[in-house]
Amino acid sequence: MTTPPPDTVWTRAVRGRRGPARSLDLDQLAAAGVELADDGGLDAVTMRAVAAHVGASSPGLYRYVETRDELIDLMVDHVVREVRLPHRRGPWRRRLLALAVAQSEVYRRHPWLADAARGPRVLGPEGSGLFETYLRIVEPVETTTAAKLELFALLTGLATLFAPATTLATNPFPLAGPATTPLLWSALTSATGEPRSQEALFAAIAEAMIDAILTP
């Protein structure tokens, strides 16, 4: 007996629905939602706003998505495709850190993504592909599958933490200084004595996570 496919916005799109041929597709709806969210945050993404953005009626949008949550799932999957792994070959540790940094860059480009990721989301084809890429990178590491899954969750959570900080301020600790908070200042500064950039700080923490969880 053949198992029916799961009921998701992507599988329903493949099966199609009765009625006239569609004039839109899921990618157009996702792109419209992303543009609205980039400009006004996740609250700006409503079924009515997206429908107006693509020149459709609000009831007509429900031919493609059943709920706003499905629309946000489409948006998340749409921006996940922006994660690009610069190193296809080489040591797994270098490739994994590059993947984490690339994921963090997507969160910085789309600040609303941190809010979307905190809710229950359904992984689409791009999200599943990112997960597959991650597991392929860490496949040679001799540790438990649970540890690998935990690290992926932690790195994703770290990206969500850095996304709001980057949009709010270049330096989230403006009052830190060598005289008032010497330990914090030492942790935040590089060898030059200047505060680390958000990018450098993210990479350092991500690297420490990888070492702590996967490196013997």
ZAMARGU-4260 file (C-alpha; in steps of 0.2 Angstrom, whole numbers, plus 5000, padded with zeros to 4 digits):
<rodrens>
0) 5000/5000/5000 | 5007/5017/4995 | 5009/5030/5009 | 5001/5046/5004 | 5012/5062/5004
5) 5011/5073/5019 | 4999/5087/5018 | 5010/5103/5016 | 5009/5119/5005 | 5022/5111/4994
10) 5014/5094/4991 | 4997/5102/4988 | 5005/5113/4975 | 5011/5098/4966 | 4995/5089/4966
15) 4985/5104/4961 | 4967/5109/4964 | 4951/5110/4954 | 4947/5126/4945 | 4955/5138/4932
20) 4973/5138/4929 | 4983/5147/4942 | 4991/5164/4937 | 5003/5164/4952 | 5015/5152/4960
25) 5021/5149/4977 | 5038/5157/4974 | 5029/5173/4969 | 5019/5173/4985 | 5035/5170/4995
30) 5045/5183/4987 | 5031/5196/4990 | 5030/5191/5008 | 5049/5193/5010 | 5049/5210/5002
35) 5035/5216/5014 | 5044/5208/5029 | 5061/5216/5024 | 5052/5233/5024 | 5041/5232/5039
40) 5044/5216/5049 | 5034/5201/5051 | 5019/5210/5057 | 5018/5218/5039 | 5014/5201/5031
45) 4996/5199/5031 | 4986/5189/5018 | 4978/5205/5012 | 4995/5214/5010 | 5002/5200/5001
50) 4987/5198/4989 | 4988/5217/4985 | 5007/5215/4982 | 5004/5202/4969 | 4988/5210/4962
55) 4977/5196/4968 | 4961/5196/4979 | 4963/5190/4997 | 4951/5175/4994 | 4961/5170/4979
60) 4976/5169/4990 | 4968/5154/4999 | 4970/5144/4983 | 4988/5143/4986 | 4990/5144/5005
65) 4977/5139/5018 | 4984/5150/5033 | 4996/5164/5036 | 5008/5151/5044 | 5009/5142/5028
70) 5014/5159/5019 | 5028/5162/5032 | 5034/5144/5030 | 5035/5148/5011 | 5045/5164/5015
75) 5057/5155/5027 | 5061/5142/5014 | 5063/5156/5001 | 5077/5165/5010 | 5085/5148/5015
80) 5091/5146/4997 | 5102/5161/5000 | 5113/5151/5011 | 5128/5147/5000 | 5143/5136/5006
85) 5159/5144/4999 | 5169/5128/5003 | 5163/5113/4994 | 5178/5103/4999 | 5191/5103/5012
90) 5191/5099/5031 | 5174/5096/5038 | 5177/5109/5052 | 5181/5123/5040 | 5166/5119/5029
95) 5154/5118/5045 | 5160/5135/5051 | 5157/5142/5034 | 5140/5135/5033 | 5136/5143/5050
100) 5142/5160/5045 | 5133/5159/5029 | 5117/5155/5038 | 5120/5170/5050 | 5122/5182/5036
105) 5105/5177/5029 | 5097/5181/5047 | 5106/5198/5046 | 5099/5202/5029 | 5082/5197/5034
110) 5079/5202/5053 | 5061/5195/5053 | 5068/5178/5050 | 5073/5177/5069 | 5055/5180/5074
115) 5049/5167/5061 | 5061/5154/5067 | 5055/5155/5085 | 5038/5148/5080 | 5034/5130/5075
120) 5039/5129/5056 | 5037/5116/5043 | 5053/5113/5033 | 5051/5115/5015 | 5063/5109/5001
125) 5076/5122/5004 | 5076/5120/5023 | 5077/5101/5021 | 5091/5103/5008 | 5101/5114/5021
130) 5099/5101/5034 | 5105/5087/5022 | 5120/5098/5018 | 5124/5100/5036 | 5123/5081/5040
135) 5134/5078/5025 | 5147/5089/5031 | 5147/5081/5049 | 5145/5063/5042 | 5163/5059/5045
140) 5163/5065/5063 | 5163/5051/5076 | 5150/5056/5088 | 5131/5053/5091 | 5118/5058/5079
145) 5110/5067/5094 | 5125/5078/5096 | 5125/5083/5078 | 5107/5087/5078 | 5109/5097/5094
150) 5124/5107/5086 | 5113/5112/5071 | 5100/5118/5083 | 5112/5128/5093 | 5120/5136/5078
155) 5103/5141/5071 | 5098/5148/5088 | 5115/5158/5088 | 5110/5165/5072 | 5093/5171/5078
160) 5102/5179/5093 | 5114/5189/5082 | 5101/5195/5070 | 5092/5207/5081 | 5108/5213/5089
165) 5115/5217/5072 | 5100/5227/5067 | 5099/5237/5083 | 5117/5242/5085 | 5134/5239/5078
170) 5141/5237/5096 | 5128/5230/5108 | 5139/5234/5123 | 5142/5253/5121 | 5146/5256/5139
175) 5159/5242/5140 | 5177/5248/5143 | 5194/5242/5150 | 5192/5252/5166 | 5173/5249/5170
180) 5171/5231/5164 | 5188/5224/5160 | 5183/5206/5158 | 5169/5210/5147 | 5180/5222/5137
185) 5193/5208/5135 | 5180/5196/5129 | 5174/5208/5116 | 5190/5215/5109 | 5202/5208/5097
190) 5221/5209/5097 | 5220/5227/5091 | 5210/5232/5106 | 5195/5236/5096 | 5178/5229/5099
195) 5175/5214/5088 | 5162/5215/5074 | 5146/5205/5075 | 5152/5194/5061 | 5169/5190/5070
200) 5160/5187/5087 | 5148/5176/5079 | 5161/5166/5071 | 5171/5164/5087 | 5156/5158/5097
205) 5151/5146/5083 | 5168/5139/5082 | 5168/5136/5101 | 5152/5127/5100 | 5158/5116/5086
210) 5174/5112/5096 | 5164/5109/5112 | 5151/5097/5104 | 5160/5088/5090 | 5178/5089/5092
215) 5185/5076/5104
</rodrens>
